[in-house]
Amino acid sequence: MTAPATTTDVRRLAEDALGWLSDNRAGFRLGDDALDAGGDVNSSWKPLGELAQICVCVRRHSRPGTLLHDTADDLFRHAWRETGDGALFLELQRLEPCATYPLEVYAAFASGGLRHPAYEEFTAGLVRTRSWRQTEMLPNRVLSVLNSERRTGFPPHRAAREVLPTTWLGGLPEPWTFERTAGYMLTHVVFHLTDWGHDVHGVPADLVDYLETWLPAWLDNCVECRHWDLTCELLAVAASLPRPPSPELTEDAWRAVAGAQDATGGLPEVGHGPHGEEVLRIFPNCYHSTLVAAMAATLTAARRPGHGTGVPE
């Protein structure tokens, strides 16, 4: 597609990405080993949960009856069917009582209106245990659990403001220390604080000022490295702030993303392999970056002046 110079072009980029995700929905399957103790969560529950979360975000920021909204809704319900309409969450949580990822995935469905009362009844007791409160994890993951508790209707076991200063972003670090791991940490802190772009006032003012100052430079760096996955995550962060950057500040990044997106709508995580060759356009190399591209483009189009979706933020 041509470089997006208008909101319509950005929205089309999101539509193309969702088209690829719809065509490749077979990749978002739990499989027969979804409940196995030795199963690979990163290739089963993680992609499915990410699909559900991005579809919730796209539905929130697009009008019913549009291609964006209806495709996202169809994929969202596909993901729910993969969980046995929520029944697998109860089985999984019983097998791993102190695992937080079942709730983190379930919370995406709950926030979109799909719920399993028996799972919530069982988990309501778990989230009150000392073990749940003392589970050791990185601070940005703690924010994920807190947001998941809130979205599901459970009282968060800690206040997010207590956790935020212990994150990389919360410490207002020297901007030149930004690198891949820090980038993903900061984007997810913003996603959890804003409930994935829904509450644009969820980030404290000092962090907003910091991000407004340094986000354009970090975007340029990611584009130069052809790291499209992190580029799109940063574009989603930009669209989740109270004052999104002017289109001129993100236009080069959107132009680069559009150029990296292929004719089917797929987007590779990076534009080159370890030895400089182009990566294969296969599901594991494309699904996450294509998901984030759909999210970032939808949020960007919805936040641009005069081009809102009519969906309240």
PEDA-V586869 format. One record per pair of residues at least 24 apart in sequence whose ideal C-beta (glycine too) atoms are under 6 Angstrom apart, sorted by the first residue. I is the first residue (numbers start at 0). J is the second residue. Records with the same first field share a line. If there is no record, write none. Layout:
I=J  J
//
This chain:
0=257
2=254  257
3=253  257
6=300  303  306
9=296  299  300
10=300
12=257  296
13=67  293  296  297
14=66  67
15=264
16=264  289  292  293
17=70  293
18=264
19=263  264  265  289
20=289
21=70
23=282
24=77
26=282  286
28=81
29=81
34=90
44=104
47=78  81
48=104  107
49=290
50=78
51=78  107  108
52=107
53=290  293  294
55=107  110  111
56=195  196  294
57=297
59=197  310
60=297  298  301  308  310
61=308
62=308  309
75=111
79=108  113
85=115  118
88=118
89=117  118  121
92=122
96=125
97=130
99=144
102=147
103=143  147
106=147  150  151
109=150  151
110=150
126=153
132=156
138=162  165  166
139=166  184  187  188
142=191
143=191
146=191
171=209
174=213
177=217
182=229
186=232  236
189=236  239
193=239
196=239  298
199=239  241  312
200=241
207=240
215=248
218=252
222=252  255
225=269  270  271
226=269
227=259  266  288
228=268  287  288
231=291  292  295
232=291
234=295
235=294  295  298
238=298  299  302
243=302
265=289
266=292
//
